[in-house]
Amino acid sequence: MLGPTALMAQASSFSLQTVPVLTIVPDRLYSDTLFGQRLSKEIAERSRRLQAENRRIEKELEEEETKLTGLRDTFSSEEFRDLANSFDEKVTHARTEQAEKARVLAQLSDQVQRAFVAAIAPILEGLMSEKGASVVLDRRAVFASADASDVTQEAISGIDAALGEGRSIEELIKQIAPSVEPEPEQ
């Protein structure tokens, strides 16, 4: 009877010719390909712009609040309460609007990642065909596998060769969902 060590040694001796299952590290396909890196940079830049806009709005509101507080003594309590309520509504509206922009950006990021997967699917299918594999699994979800089954680097090389830096976010989203308009750049 084979013990666990013998089974593990036997498992690691498999070659791609005898194992019709490939494994990849999906996160690396996005982070290590030229296309994935470009998309990540575009999303990060949009996030930086939104953060800068949030800081600018916050600064403007703080300045307005300071100015309003300084005018407190020049108005009756009722007039000041009306001004304060109006200011509070403006702050609430700004927060709601910026939170919606953050939600849209997060949704766009998810759409981009799904579109990336759709764009690279034919390349992974070609790799499967080339290797005679019937399935590609996430390496992190596999309990044990031979190192030879991991084709992450081959997939990255194939994606880079076929797609390079790929298409812009707008073009990518329009290709998979023509009726969905990505958030315009600000």
C-alpha positions in Angstrom: 0.0 0.0 0.0 1.4 3.4 -0.9 1.7 5.9 1.9 1.1 9.7 1.5 4.7 10.4 0.6 4.7 7.8 -2.2 1.4 9.2 -3.5 2.7 12.8 -3.5 5.9 11.6 -5.3 3.8 9.8 -7.8 1.6 12.8 -8.3 4.5 15.1 -9.0 5.9 12.8 -11.6 2.9 13.3 -13.9 3.6 15.2 -17.1 1.4 17.3 -19.3 1.1 14.4 -21.8 -0.6 12.2 -19.2 -2.7 14.9 -17.4 -5.5 16.6 -19.4 -5.9 19.2 -16.7 -4.1 22.6 -16.6 -3.9 25.1 -13.8 -3.4 28.8 -13.8 -3.1 31.6 -11.3 -5.9 33.9 -12.6 -4.8 37.0 -10.7 -1.4 36.8 -12.5 -3.2 36.8 -15.9 -4.5 40.3 -15.0 -1.6 41.6 -13.1 1.3 40.3 -15.2 0.0 40.8 -18.8 0.5 44.0 -20.7 -3.3 44.2 -21.3 -4.2 43.6 -17.6 -1.6 46.1 -16.5 -2.9 48.8 -18.8 -6.5 48.2 -17.6 -5.3 48.4 -14.0 -3.5 51.6 -14.6 -6.6 53.1 -16.3 -8.8 52.1 -13.4 -6.2 53.4 -10.9 -6.0 56.7 -12.7 -9.8 57.1 -12.6 -9.7 56.3 -8.9 -7.0 58.9 -8.3 -9.0 61.6 -10.2 -12.1 60.7 -8.1 -10.1 61.0 -4.9 -8.6 64.3 -6.0 -12.2 65.6 -6.8 -13.3 64.4 -3.4 -10.5 66.3 -1.7 -11.3 69.4 -3.7 -15.0 69.3 -2.9 -14.2 68.6 0.8 -11.9 71.6 0.9 -14.5 73.8 -0.8 -17.2 72.7 1.7 -14.9 73.3 4.6 -14.1 76.8 3.4 -17.8 77.5 2.9 -18.6 76.1 6.4 -15.9 78.4 7.9 -17.3 81.4 6.0 -20.9 80.5 7.1 -19.8 80.1 10.7 -18.1 83.5 10.6 -21.4 85.1 9.3 -23.5 83.6 12.2 -23.6 86.9 14.1 -24.8 88.9 11.1 -28.0 86.9 10.7 -31.0 86.2 12.9 -31.1 82.7 14.3 -33.9 81.8 11.9 -32.0 83.1 8.9 -28.9 81.4 10.0 -30.7 78.1 10.5 -32.1 78.3 7.0 -28.5 78.9 5.6 -27.2 76.1 7.8 -29.9 73.7 6.6 -29.2 74.7 3.0 -25.5 74.0 3.5 -26.3 70.6 5.1 -28.4 69.7 2.1 -25.5 70.7 -0.2 -23.1 68.6 1.8 -25.4 65.6 1.7 -26.0 66.0 -2.0 -22.2 66.2 -2.6 -21.6 63.1 -0.5 -24.3 61.2 -2.3 -23.1 62.2 -5.7 -19.4 61.3 -4.9 -20.5 57.9 -3.4 -22.4 57.2 -6.6 -19.3 58.0 -8.6 -17.3 55.6 -6.4 -20.0 52.9 -6.9 -19.9 53.4 -10.7 -16.1 53.1 -10.7 -16.2 49.9 -8.7 -18.8 48.5 -11.1 -16.7 49.6 -14.0 -13.7 47.8 -12.5 -15.7 44.6 -12.2 -17.0 45.0 -15.8 -13.4 45.5 -17.0 -12.2 42.4 -15.3 -15.1 40.3 -16.8 -14.4 41.8 -20.2 -10.7 41.0 -19.8 -11.5 37.3 -19.1 -13.8 37.2 -22.2 -11.0 38.7 -24.3 -8.4 36.2 -23.1 -10.7 33.2 -23.3 -9.8 32.3 -26.9 -6.1 32.3 -26.0 -6.7 30.0 -23.0 -8.8 27.8 -25.2 -5.9 27.6 -27.8 -3.5 26.7 -25.0 -5.9 24.0 -23.8 -6.1 22.6 -27.4 -2.3 22.8 -27.8 -1.8 20.8 -24.6 -4.6 18.4 -25.1 -6.3 19.6 -22.0 -10.0 19.4 -21.3 -10.1 21.9 -18.4 -8.1 24.8 -16.8 -8.5 25.2 -13.1 -7.6 27.9 -10.7 -4.3 26.6 -9.1 -5.3 28.0 -5.7 -8.4 25.7 -5.7 -6.5 22.6 -6.5 -5.4 20.5 -3.5 -2.3 19.0 -5.2 -1.0 19.1 -8.7 2.2 18.6 -10.7 4.1 21.8 -11.3 4.0 20.9 -15.0 0.2 21.5 -15.0 0.7 25.2 -14.2 0.6 27.1 -17.5 0.2 30.6 -16.1 3.4 31.9 -17.6 2.6 30.4 -21.0 -0.8 32.0 -20.8 0.7 35.3 -20.0 3.1 35.1 -22.9 0.3 34.1 -25.2 -1.9 36.9 -24.1 0.9 39.4 -24.5 1.7 38.1 -27.9 -1.9 38.1 -29.1 -3.3 41.2 -27.4 -0.3 43.4 -26.4 -1.7 46.3 -24.4 -5.2 45.5 -25.7 -8.1 48.0 -26.1 -9.2 50.9 -24.0 -11.7 50.4 -21.3 -14.4 52.1 -23.5 -13.7 49.8 -26.5 -13.6 46.7 -24.3 -16.9 47.4 -22.5 -18.6 48.3 -25.8 -17.5 45.0 -27.3 -19.0 42.9 -24.6 -22.0 45.0 -23.7 -22.8 47.5 -26.5 -25.7 48.9 -24.6 -23.6 49.7 -21.5 -21.9 53.1 -21.5 -18.8 53.3 -19.3 -18.6 56.3 -17.0 -17.0 59.2 -19.0 -13.6 60.4 -17.9 -13.6 63.6 -15.9 
